[in-house]
Structure formats: structure tokens, C-alpha cells
Amino acid sequence: MIQHAVMWKLIDLDDAERVAALDRFDTELRALVGVVPGLVSVALTPDVRDVESNFDVALVSIHESREALATYQAHPHHVAIGAWWGPLVAQRGAVDSEI
């Protein structure tokens, strides 16, 4: 199993835009479970501390294998999510690990 953890700092958005973007991101990512082969689970967690050095949101997804992670990243639905999410991102960090 592979754990895919990603963190993002977002561009400046007003509160309503941020909430709407995070809600849409969460809904669309969770909808991939059962659609993308090998994707076991998805959890999206926004930061609650509002500390400047913190990232704004984190994703942890679990995949059956490295190949399943590659399938997820290339899947058309995942690519479509990235197309609208990408312009909202100021900074990104990720760690993929075996669990």
C-alpha cells in the first residue's frame, strides 16, 4: 500500500471563495474512490490554526500499489480536478510512502 500525502498553500482568496473551493475539492476527490482503480481512500483536511507558516490544506490518499498511485495521477477525472485546482495553488509539497 502507498500513502500519498500532499499539502498546499493557496493563493489569496476571500473566505467564501476558500470555503467553496475546499468543499468542491473535497467532494470531487472523494468521488474518485470506487472510480479510480486501486484508490482505497481519500481524506482532505484544512488547516485550523491559521499560522502563516502552515499549509492551508492537506490530502492523504491510500493506494493499493505504486502502480495504482500512477493510475490515479493520470486518471482523467483526477487530471480534470487538477485543471481547476492548480491555479488556486501558491505552493505544494508531497510525500509518498509505503505503509
C-alpha positions as CSV (number, residue, x, y, z in Angstrom):
1,M,0.0,0.0,0.0
2,I,1.1,3.5,-0.8
3,Q,0.2,6.6,1.2
4,H,0.1,9.8,-0.9
5,A,0.3,12.9,1.3
6,V,0.0,16.4,-0.3
7,M,-0.1,19.8,1.2
8,W,-1.0,23.1,-0.5
9,K,-0.7,26.8,0.3
10,L,-3.4,28.6,-1.7
11,I,-3.4,31.9,-3.3
12,D,-5.2,34.8,-1.6
13,L,-8.9,34.0,-1.6
14,D,-11.6,35.6,0.4
15,D,-13.3,33.4,3.0
16,A,-16.3,32.5,0.8
17,E,-14.0,31.6,-2.2
18,R,-11.8,29.5,0.1
19,V,-14.7,27.6,1.6
20,A,-16.3,26.9,-1.8
21,A,-13.0,25.7,-3.3
22,L,-12.2,23.4,-0.4
23,D,-15.8,22.0,-0.4
24,R,-15.6,21.3,-4.1
25,F,-12.1,19.8,-3.9
26,D,-13.2,17.5,-1.1
27,T,-16.4,16.4,-2.9
28,E,-14.6,15.8,-6.2
29,L,-11.7,13.9,-4.7
30,R,-13.9,11.7,-2.5
31,A,-15.9,10.8,-5.6
32,L,-12.8,9.2,-7.1
33,V,-13.0,6.3,-4.6
34,G,-14.6,3.4,-6.5
35,V,-13.9,5.1,-9.8
36,V,-10.1,5.1,-10.0
37,P,-8.8,1.5,-9.8
38,G,-6.6,0.9,-6.8
39,L,-7.7,4.1,-4.9
40,V,-8.6,2.9,-1.4
41,S,-9.4,6.1,0.4
42,V,-9.1,9.9,0.3
43,A,-9.1,12.3,3.3
44,L,-8.9,16.1,2.9
45,T,-8.1,18.2,5.9
46,P,-8.0,22.0,6.0
47,D,-5.6,23.7,8.5
48,V,-7.4,25.0,11.6
49,R,-4.6,27.0,13.2
50,D,-4.2,29.9,10.7
51,V,-0.5,30.0,11.2
52,E,1.3,31.8,8.4
53,S,4.0,29.0,8.0
54,N,1.3,26.3,7.9
55,F,0.0,24.9,4.6
56,D,-3.8,25.6,4.1
57,V,-5.0,22.1,3.3
58,A,-3.6,18.5,3.3
59,L,-4.7,15.4,1.4
60,V,-3.9,11.8,2.4
61,S,-4.9,9.1,-0.1
62,I,-4.2,5.4,0.1
63,H,-3.5,3.3,-3.0
64,E,-3.1,-0.4,-3.4
65,S,0.3,0.0,-5.0
66,R,2.7,2.4,-6.7
67,E,1.1,1.4,-10.0
68,A,-2.3,2.3,-8.5
69,L,-0.9,5.7,-7.5
70,A,0.3,6.3,-11.0
71,T,-3.1,5.3,-12.4
72,Y,-4.7,7.8,-10.0
73,Q,-2.4,10.6,-11.1
74,A,-3.1,10.0,-14.8
75,H,-6.8,9.3,-14.4
76,P,-8.9,11.8,-16.5
77,H,-11.1,12.7,-13.5
78,H,-8.1,13.4,-11.3
79,V,-6.5,15.5,-14.2
80,A,-9.7,17.4,-14.5
81,I,-9.7,18.3,-10.8
82,G,-6.1,19.4,-11.1
83,A,-7.0,21.7,-14.0
84,W,-9.3,23.9,-11.9
85,W,-7.4,23.4,-8.6
86,G,-3.9,24.2,-9.9
87,P,-4.5,27.9,-10.5
88,L,-5.5,28.3,-6.8
89,V,-2.2,26.8,-5.6
90,A,0.7,29.0,-4.5
91,Q,2.9,26.2,-3.1
92,R,2.7,22.4,-3.0
93,G,4.6,19.7,-1.1
94,A,4.1,15.9,-1.2
95,V,5.4,12.7,0.3
96,D,4.6,9.2,-1.0
97,S,5.4,6.3,1.4
98,E,4.8,2.6,1.8
99,I,2.5,1.6,4.6
